[in-house]
Amino acid sequence: NPTVFSSYKNNKWSDVVTVANEDLANYNDVKLVKTKNSKAVYLLVGGVKKPFTSAKEFESNGYKWSDILEVSQTHLDTYQTAT
């Protein structure tokens, strides 16, 4: 999504490269995200973001705080919120 790409100030279209699927398969999908200006953490599953209701819920599901990736608000907004 060009809008999401541009929401990261250090991204440049001239730096984009094509990556083979077999190389891409060596990377894990990001599942835990948050934005810089919020403490809310979300689990991404199938294009949907599910907010954790508490730190206890997060930890009791075996997740690690170090696995959270910070994303732009524009990027986070592309996911529907689970109901």
Secondary structure, DSSP 8 states (H G I E B T S, - for coil): -HHHHHTSTT--GGG-----HHHHTTS----EEE-TT----EEEETTEEEE-S-HHHHHHTT--GGG-EE--HHHHTTSEE--
